[in-house]
Structures are given as structure tokens and as C-alpha cells.
């Protein structure tokens, strides 16, 4: 499959009529590996300071099941959550990957990186030579990896782990590594975004990224652009309270300043998404989430002049956020 066709597949499979991107991508990656005599994508998945929501969301995918992604697309060598090995055996796998796959493996980081006091607030292992901090591990692995993927908003930008007062000095992966990091943001991330990104790395290399280093395949347009309640906004027909069917901009919806394809991809097997169940978008894919979205149920500031969005009112982004 050509790269452009894969990109179109990602967009076409963001509808409830299809079971999800993963179900369609796996047969393609299987054929790619066989036809090109390639190995699966070697992956080290390191979980640091987060709530564990991204790996849980990933485990909830059922088209296909989780084990099919592991068996048919990626070679998950090390993972705090998914691996059976513990202690020295686990650390040996990490060291072996750095040596055996130097410059060829993908580092996936889930969670922000505490940087204060040498990173002592997140220890991933204790050895006879002392503790190994997440900061140390990410820097070492990041220097040896071919690609680095930050999964979730904490890993991408700091997220909830770096919210005020941020006493651990937590930061996104890109802030602690002197190299490019592919950000797959979301709190949690949609499994399709993650699987699609890994498939692209396997078959075509780095995907086209937006100005926040997120794959344009999934983050090119705002939620507001394709929201099912957009017509209400254009008519200035806004909800008076939570639970109303009209546009929830008046209830604090951050959709106009939040980029992702949630309205039509929806969540886990296309069951639903926040606005569908009368919950305003809280901007969880944004660089300044959650501080920049709080308080959640307060409307965003507005200005009267349109700036190319096709409606008479344009939402003014909050400081530090793109449109």
C-alpha cells in the first residue's frame, strides 16, 4: 500500500461504519512484513508518571484484540505493564535492546518525566548501583532509539502530572530529550491514534506532523470543525445547561481550540465520545491541558471577527495554545 493510500485509510476508518483503524491496518502490516521480509517493529514501552490510562485504553481495543497487535505488528520487548519478566531479567531485556537494536527500535513513553532533584520522584528500578530514575532511563533509551513516541498528554506535554504547582518538575518527553519526539496526545489516547502511528513508523517511517509534533493523520482539524453540534453553534443556538442538545460552547466546551478526530472516530470501538453524552470537550489533547482548560465549565473567551472558520464568532485560543 502506498503511503498516501495509508493516510486515506486512516481518515476513512474514523467512522462508526468501520470497526476501527486497527482491524484494517493489521492485515496490511502482515502483508508488508511478509512481502518485504521485514521484522516487526521493536518497541520498548516505558511507563513513568501518569495514571496508567493510556495502556488501559489500549487494552480495551477489541477490533483486533490486544494480543494481535503484539503478535502481528510490534515486538514489545520491554513494558512495565505488559511484560512478565521482573527485576534483573527485565533490566537485561532493556540493555539487550539498546545493544542489539541500537538505532532501530522505537521508544514509547507513557507519562511525564519528573526532572526536579535529579528525577528522584520516579524510580523505575532499584539496583545495587543505586536507583534508575525515569529521567535517566528516558535519556539513555531516547539517545539509542530510532523513533521516540510520547503516548498520552502527560508524555507529550506534561499534562496532569505537570499541573500547578508541579512540585516534581514534571515535563513532557520532548522537553527532556534533545531530539524529535512524536506526540500522540490524549487523556487517554484513542487506540487508533497509537496503532496507526506505529503502523506508519513500521511501513513508511515518520508521519507528517503538526506544529506540536502530532501526526496530522489524527490531529489535523479541530473537534469544533466536525462536531455533530456545529450547526447549533453556527446559528448561535447554545445550550442553557448541561444535558441540552444544543452546542455546549456556553457550557465550557474546548472543541474550538482542540485538535483531534474524536467527533467521527469516537472512542473504543466507536461507541461514543464526550459531546455525544452531553459532556463538553475539556481539551485533553492540548499542550496546556489541564491548567489551560480549567475551570472546565466556563466558556472560552470570544472575539467578533471571523478568522476563516466560516462563522461569525471566532474563539480566541488561550495563552500558549494553537487553534
Protein Blocks (a to p, Z undefined) as FASTA:
>chain_A
ZZklmmmmmmmmmcfkbgbjklmmmmmmmmmmmmnopacdddddddfddehlmmmmmmmp
cbdcfklmmmmmpccfbcfklpmbecjllmmmmmmmmmmmgokaccddeddddfeghlpm
pcfbdcfkbpcdfklmmmmmmmmpmbdcdedjklmnopmmlgcehlnopacfklmpccdd
dddedjdddfklmmmmmmmmmmnopadddfkopafklmmpcfklmgcklmmmmnopacfb
ehiabdfklnopaklmcccjklmnopghhlbcfklnopacehlmbmklcklmpcfklccd
ddfbdghkopabdcdddehiaZZ
